[in-house]
Amino acid sequence: MDLLNTLVEKGLRREVPSREEALAVLATSDDDLLDVVAAAGKVRRHWFGRRVKLNYLVNLKSGLCPEDCSYCSQRLGSTAGILKYTWLKPDQASEAAAAGLAGGAKRVCLVASGRGPTDRDVDRVAGTIRTIKEQNEGVEVCACLGLLSDGQAERLREAGADAYNHNLNTSEATYGDITTTHTYADRVDTVTKAHAAGLSACSGLIAGMGESDEDLVDVVFSLRELDPDSVPVNFLIPVEGTPLAKEWNLTPQRCLRILAMVRFVCPDVEVRIAGGREVHLRTMQPLALNLANSIFLGDYLTTEGQTGKADLEMIADAGFEVEGTDQVTLPEHRVTAQGGCGSHAGGGAGCGSHEEAGSGSREGTGCGSHADGGVCGSAPAATAAEPRTDLVAVRRRGAGTDLAPNA
């Protein structure tokens, strides 16, 4: 198929595909799905082999957030029956992190609900980072504390943080429909601050919130321009008690197409399957490892994931291997240049030059013009999945409880 061959060639050269090509991936039919996975898998294996990086979440402070993000069970006004607790002490956080590391995780992600940290909060998290680093040799630590003020990213870096996560979540055009208490620009500013401070930038998206194909492509192209080292792809977990509890718009096939599109647009970046893979990919999770090179181990912030043991068995059965602490995740050119997901060779346009790619056009649903027919064709519209509320369970173990974590 001409389109897939073109995308593979571009991916191996770290060359940005066109918006039309990215849209065409999302518009492929289920009959073409394995061809799409195989093509994107070539790009994934070229840059990352068959390694899978494991990450482990520690929710430092759960619930009681003043922001109104519609997808979040910790939001203002949420009636979800989640765990609610204030800051874990450094030793508690380190103990929680140790469980994930013992299960094979290479990176610990320290997350706290809220609009953003106060300077006192940064001091608190800095102490936690130091404790985890002292007790666990070779561990990577990523902080995710919300919107950053000037100087806070630098202080986290000085404390030993390796990365900072702050997701864009959705397109700029639809951001105001999801959140009203802060702006899309606020999120971009925080990612920029983290990058400028020397932290590895981690920023991704949430699919399944009712967005169009154009919105998905817009946010992924915007992420490419921001140049993160890792892109988490979340699939909405419709938690009862949140405004998006009734949004069941994803099928396993659509999730795979989304992951393939992200891989083609950001070929040499750590693409992480994040929240919701168990809910929406279900038995297709092993196939997704051909597209993403990173997953979260065990539970998420407020909901349960599959068991850590099942994660490890899935990776082994699919013919992949867990990435060790002695292995470098990113390709050498990104490590040495501290670069991002774009093509910078030969004086090319790199991550940019997409004419307002972040905002894009939301009119129409066509996938553009593809010479020789491409693979887009007349793909049927995606069919919304049947609600699988049985797969959504609130986390009752691990951080903030007296029960052993799932790792």
C-alpha positions as CSV (number, residue, x, y, z in Angstrom):
1,M,0.0,0.0,0.0
2,D,1.5,3.2,-1.1
3,L,0.5,5.3,1.9
4,L,1.9,2.8,4.4
5,N,5.2,2.4,2.5
6,T,5.6,6.2,2.4
7,L,4.9,6.4,6.1
8,V,7.5,3.7,6.9
9,E,10.1,5.4,4.8
10,K,9.4,8.8,6.5
11,G,9.5,7.2,9.9
12,L,12.9,5.6,9.3
13,R,14.1,9.0,8.2
14,R,12.5,10.9,11.1
15,E,10.5,12.9,8.6
16,V,7.2,14.4,9.5
17,P,4.2,13.0,7.6
18,S,1.5,15.3,6.2
19,R,-1.7,16.0,8.1
20,E,-3.5,14.2,5.3
21,E,-1.4,11.1,5.8
22,A,-2.0,11.1,9.5
23,L,-5.7,11.5,9.0
24,A,-5.6,8.6,6.5
25,V,-4.2,6.3,9.1
26,L,-7.2,7.0,11.4
27,A,-9.6,6.5,8.5
28,T,-8.3,3.0,7.5
29,S,-10.8,0.1,7.7
30,D,-10.6,-2.8,10.0
31,D,-9.6,-5.0,7.0
32,D,-6.4,-2.9,6.7
33,L,-5.7,-2.8,10.5
34,L,-3.0,-5.5,10.6
35,D,-1.2,-3.9,7.6
36,V,-1.2,-0.6,9.6
37,V,0.1,-2.2,12.7
38,A,2.8,-4.0,10.7
39,A,3.9,-0.8,9.0
40,A,4.1,1.2,12.3
41,G,5.7,-1.8,13.9
42,K,8.7,-1.5,11.5
43,V,9.2,2.1,12.6
44,R,8.9,1.1,16.3
45,R,11.4,-1.7,16.0
46,H,13.9,0.4,14.0
47,W,14.2,2.9,16.8
48,F,13.5,0.8,19.9
49,G,13.9,-2.9,19.0
50,R,11.7,-5.1,21.0
51,R,12.2,-3.4,24.3
52,V,9.3,-2.3,26.5
53,K,9.9,0.4,29.2
54,L,7.9,0.0,32.4
55,N,6.8,3.0,34.4
56,Y,5.1,3.1,37.8
57,L,2.7,5.7,39.1
58,V,2.7,7.0,42.7
59,N,-0.2,9.3,43.5
60,L,1.3,11.6,46.1
61,K,-1.9,13.5,46.8
62,S,-5.3,12.2,45.7
63,G,-8.5,14.0,45.0
64,L,-9.7,17.5,46.1
65,C,-8.5,19.2,43.0
66,P,-9.9,22.8,42.3
67,E,-9.7,22.3,38.5
68,D,-12.7,21.2,36.5
69,C,-11.1,18.8,33.9
70,S,-14.1,16.8,32.7
71,Y,-12.2,13.5,32.3
72,C,-10.7,13.5,35.8
73,S,-12.1,11.7,38.8
74,Q,-10.1,14.0,41.1
75,R,-11.8,17.2,39.6
76,L,-13.8,19.8,41.3
77,G,-17.3,18.5,41.8
78,S,-16.4,14.9,41.2
79,T,-18.7,12.4,42.9
80,A,-16.5,9.4,42.0
81,G,-15.8,7.3,45.1
82,I,-12.0,7.5,44.8
83,L,-9.4,7.5,47.5
84,K,-8.8,11.0,48.9
85,Y,-5.7,11.9,50.9
86,T,-3.2,14.7,51.3
87,W,0.5,14.5,50.7
88,L,2.3,11.2,51.3
89,K,5.5,11.5,53.4
90,P,8.8,10.9,51.5
91,D,9.3,7.5,53.1
92,Q,5.7,6.5,52.2
93,A,6.2,7.6,48.6
94,S,9.6,5.8,48.4
95,E,8.0,2.6,49.8
96,A,5.3,2.8,47.2
97,A,7.9,3.4,44.4
98,A,10.0,0.4,45.6
99,A,7.1,-1.9,44.9
100,G,6.9,-0.8,41.3
101,L,10.7,-1.0,40.9
102,A,10.7,-4.5,42.3
103,G,8.1,-5.4,39.6
104,G,10.5,-4.3,36.8
105,A,9.6,-0.6,36.5
106,K,12.5,1.7,35.4
107,R,10.8,5.0,35.9
108,V,8.7,6.3,38.8
109,C,6.1,8.9,38.1
110,L,5.2,11.1,41.1
111,V,1.8,12.7,40.6
112,A,-0.1,15.1,42.7
113,S,-3.6,16.5,42.1
114,G,-4.1,20.3,42.0
115,R,-3.7,23.3,39.7
116,G,0.0,23.5,40.4
117,P,2.5,23.3,43.2
118,T,3.3,26.0,45.7
119,D,6.9,26.6,46.5
120,R,6.4,24.6,49.7
121,D,5.0,21.7,47.6
122,V,8.0,21.8,45.4
123,D,10.3,21.5,48.5
124,R,8.2,18.6,49.7
125,V,8.4,16.7,46.3
126,A,12.1,17.6,46.1
127,G,12.6,15.7,49.4
128,T,10.7,12.8,48.1
129,I,12.7,12.7,44.9
130,R,16.0,12.7,46.9
131,T,14.7,9.9,49.1
132,I,13.7,7.7,46.2
133,K,17.0,8.3,44.4
134,E,19.0,7.5,47.5
135,Q,17.2,4.3,48.1
136,N,16.9,3.0,44.5
137,E,20.1,3.2,42.3
138,G,19.5,3.9,38.7
139,V,15.8,4.9,39.0
140,E,14.3,7.6,36.8
141,V,11.9,10.0,38.5
142,C,9.3,12.0,36.6
143,A,7.2,14.6,38.4
144,C,3.7,15.6,37.4
145,L,2.4,18.3,39.7
146,G,0.3,20.5,37.4
147,L,1.1,24.0,36.1
148,L,4.6,25.2,37.0
149,S,5.6,28.7,38.1
150,D,8.9,30.3,37.1
151,G,11.9,28.6,38.7
152,Q,10.0,25.5,39.9
153,A,11.2,23.2,37.1
154,E,14.8,24.2,37.9
155,R,14.3,23.3,41.5
156,L,12.9,19.9,40.7
157,R,15.8,19.3,38.3
158,E,18.3,20.2,41.1
159,A,16.6,17.7,43.4
160,G,17.2,15.0,40.9
161,A,14.1,14.8,38.8
162,D,14.8,13.4,35.3
163,A,11.5,14.4,33.7
164,Y,8.3,16.4,34.0
165,N,4.9,15.3,32.7
166,H,2.2,17.7,31.6
167,N,-0.2,16.5,29.0
168,L,-1.9,18.6,26.3
169,N,-4.8,16.1,26.4
170,T,-6.7,17.4,23.4
171,S,-6.6,19.9,20.5
172,E,-6.4,23.6,21.2
173,A,-9.7,24.0,19.3
174,T,-11.6,21.8,21.7
175,Y,-9.7,22.4,25.0
176,G,-12.2,24.8,26.3
177,D,-14.9,22.2,26.0
178,I,-13.0,19.9,28.4
179,T,-11.6,22.4,30.9
180,T,-12.4,25.9,31.8
181,T,-10.3,26.6,34.9
182,H,-7.0,26.9,32.9
183,T,-6.1,27.1,29.2
184,Y,-4.4,25.1,26.6
185,A,-1.7,27.8,26.5
186,D,-1.1,27.3,30.2
187,R,-0.3,23.7,29.5
188,V,2.0,24.5,26.6
189,D,3.8,27.0,28.9
190,T,4.5,24.4,31.6
191,V,5.9,21.9,29.1
192,T,8.1,24.6,27.7
193,K,9.3,25.5,31.2
194,A,10.2,21.9,31.9
195,H,12.1,21.6,28.7
196,A,14.0,24.8,29.3
197,A,15.1,23.6,32.8
198,G,16.8,20.6,31.3
199,L,14.1,18.1,32.3
200,S,13.0,15.5,29.8
201,A,9.6,16.7,28.6
202,C,6.8,14.2,28.8
203,S,3.5,15.2,27.2
204,G,0.6,13.3,25.7
205,L,-3.1,13.1,25.0
206,I,-6.4,11.5,26.0
207,A,-8.4,9.8,23.3
208,G,-12.1,9.0,23.5
209,M,-13.5,12.2,24.8
210,G,-15.7,12.8,21.8
211,E,-13.0,14.4,19.6
212,S,-12.8,14.2,15.9
213,D,-10.0,12.7,13.8
214,E,-8.9,16.2,13.1
215,D,-8.6,16.9,16.8
216,L,-6.4,13.9,17.4
217,V,-4.1,14.8,14.5
218,D,-4.0,18.4,15.7
219,V,-2.9,17.5,19.2
220,V,-0.3,15.0,18.0
221,F,1.2,17.6,15.6
222,S,1.2,20.1,18.4
223,L,3.1,17.6,20.6
224,R,5.6,17.0,17.9
225,E,6.3,20.8,17.8
226,L,6.8,20.8,21.6
227,D,9.5,18.2,21.1
228,P,8.8,15.8,24.1
229,D,10.9,12.8,24.7
230,S,7.9,10.7,25.7
231,V,4.3,10.8,24.6
232,P,1.7,9.0,26.8
233,V,-1.4,8.0,24.9
234,N,-4.3,7.7,27.4
235,F,-7.7,6.2,26.5
236,L,-10.5,7.8,28.5
237,I,-11.6,5.8,31.5
238,P,-15.2,6.8,31.9
239,V,-15.5,7.0,35.7
240,E,-18.9,7.3,37.2
241,G,-19.2,10.7,38.9
242,T,-17.4,12.6,36.1
243,P,-19.0,14.6,33.2
244,L,-17.6,12.1,30.6
245,A,-18.8,8.9,32.4
246,K,-21.1,8.1,29.4
247,E,-18.4,8.6,26.7
248,W,-17.7,5.1,25.3
249,N,-16.3,6.0,21.9
250,L,-13.4,3.7,21.5
251,T,-13.0,0.2,20.0
252,P,-9.7,-1.8,20.2
253,Q,-9.3,-1.2,16.5
254,R,-9.6,2.5,16.9
255,C,-7.1,2.5,19.7
256,L,-4.6,0.7,17.6
257,R,-5.0,3.2,14.7
258,I,-4.5,6.1,17.1
259,L,-1.3,4.5,18.4
260,A,-0.1,3.9,14.9
261,M,-0.7,7.5,13.9
262,V,1.2,8.7,16.9
263,R,4.1,6.4,16.1
264,F,4.2,7.7,12.5
265,V,4.1,11.3,13.5
266,C,6.7,10.9,16.4
267,P,8.7,7.9,15.2
268,D,11.7,8.0,17.5
269,V,9.9,9.1,20.7
270,E,9.0,6.9,23.6
271,V,5.3,6.3,22.9
272,R,3.6,5.0,26.1
273,I,0.3,3.3,26.3
274,A,-1.1,4.9,29.4
275,G,-4.5,4.9,31.2
276,G,-7.3,2.9,29.8
277,R,-5.5,0.3,27.8
278,E,-7.2,-2.5,29.8
279,V,-10.6,-0.9,29.4
280,H,-10.4,-0.3,25.6
281,L,-7.7,-2.4,24.1
282,R,-8.6,-5.4,26.2
283,T,-7.4,-8.6,24.6
284,M,-5.7,-6.6,21.9
285,Q,-3.1,-5.1,24.3
286,P,-0.3,-7.4,23.1
287,L,-0.7,-6.2,19.5
288,A,-0.3,-2.6,20.7
289,L,3.2,-3.4,21.9
290,N,4.2,-3.4,18.2
291,L,3.3,0.3,18.2
292,A,4.3,1.6,21.7
293,N,7.5,0.9,23.5
294,S,6.4,1.9,27.0
295,I,3.5,1.1,29.4
296,F,2.5,1.7,33.0
297,L,2.9,-1.2,35.3
298,G,0.0,-2.1,37.6
299,D,-2.6,0.5,38.8
300,Y,-3.2,4.1,37.8
301,L,-3.9,7.1,39.9
302,T,-7.4,6.4,41.0
303,T,-8.4,3.3,39.0
304,E,-7.1,-0.3,38.8
305,G,-5.0,-1.7,36.0
306,Q,-4.4,-5.3,35.3
307,T,-2.0,-7.1,37.7
308,G,1.7,-6.4,37.3
309,K,2.3,-10.1,36.8
310,A,-0.1,-10.1,33.9
311,D,1.7,-7.1,32.3
312,L,5.0,-9.0,32.5
313,E,3.5,-12.2,31.1
314,M,1.9,-10.2,28.2
315,I,5.2,-8.6,27.3
316,A,7.0,-12.0,27.3
317,D,4.3,-13.9,25.4
318,A,4.2,-11.2,22.7
319,G,7.9,-11.7,22.1
320,F,9.1,-8.4,23.7
321,E,11.5,-7.8,26.6
322,V,11.5,-5.5,29.6
323,E,13.9,-2.6,29.2
324,G,16.6,-2.8,31.9
325,T,18.0,0.1,33.9
326,D,21.3,-0.3,32.0
327,Q,19.6,0.3,28.7
328,V,19.0,3.8,27.3
329,T,15.5,4.3,26.2
330,L,15.9,6.9,23.5
331,P,17.9,6.5,20.2
332,E,21.4,7.9,20.4
333,H,20.7,11.0,18.3
334,R,18.0,12.1,20.7
335,V,20.2,11.5,23.8
336,T,23.2,13.4,22.4
337,A,21.3,16.3,20.9
338,Q,18.6,16.4,23.7
339,G,16.3,16.6,20.7
340,G,12.8,15.7,20.1
341,C,10.7,13.7,17.7
342,G,11.4,15.6,14.5
343,S,13.8,15.5,11.7
344,H,16.6,18.0,12.1
345,A,19.0,16.6,9.6
346,G,19.8,18.5,6.4
347,G,18.4,21.8,7.6
348,G,14.9,20.6,7.3
349,A,11.8,21.9,8.9
350,G,12.2,19.7,11.9
351,C,9.2,19.6,14.3
352,G,7.7,22.8,13.1
353,S,6.4,24.2,9.8
354,H,2.9,22.9,9.9
355,E,0.9,26.1,9.6
356,E,-0.9,26.4,12.9
357,A,-0.8,22.6,13.3
358,G,-1.9,23.0,16.9
359,S,-5.3,24.6,16.1
360,G,-6.0,23.1,12.7
361,S,-9.3,22.9,10.9
362,R,-12.1,21.0,12.5
363,E,-14.5,21.3,9.5
364,G,-15.2,18.2,7.5
365,T,-14.3,14.6,8.1
366,G,-12.4,13.7,4.9
367,C,-8.9,12.5,5.0
368,G,-7.6,14.6,2.1
369,S,-6.4,13.6,-1.3
370,H,-4.3,10.5,-1.7
371,A,-2.7,9.8,-5.0
372,D,-3.0,6.2,-6.1
373,G,-5.9,5.7,-3.7
374,G,-3.8,5.2,-0.6
375,V,-5.4,3.0,1.9
376,C,-8.1,5.4,3.1
377,G,-10.7,4.5,0.7
378,S,-14.3,4.6,2.0
379,A,-13.7,3.4,5.5
380,P,-16.8,2.9,7.5
381,A,-17.4,5.3,10.4
382,A,-16.1,4.1,13.8
383,T,-18.7,2.3,15.8
384,A,-18.9,3.3,19.5
385,A,-18.0,0.5,21.8
386,E,-20.5,-1.0,24.2
387,P,-19.9,0.3,27.7
388,R,-17.7,-2.0,29.7
389,T,-18.2,-0.6,33.2
390,D,-17.2,-3.9,34.6
391,L,-13.6,-3.0,33.6
392,V,-13.6,0.2,35.5
393,A,-12.7,-0.2,39.2
394,V,-11.6,2.4,41.7
395,R,-8.1,1.8,43.1
396,R,-8.3,0.6,46.8
397,R,-4.7,-0.5,47.3
398,G,-1.2,0.9,47.2
399,A,-0.4,4.6,47.8
400,G,-2.6,6.1,50.4
401,T,-3.8,2.8,51.8
402,D,-2.5,0.1,54.1
403,L,-2.8,-2.5,51.4
404,A,0.0,-3.8,49.2
405,P,0.2,-2.1,45.8
406,N,-0.4,-3.9,42.5
407,A,3.0,-4.1,40.9
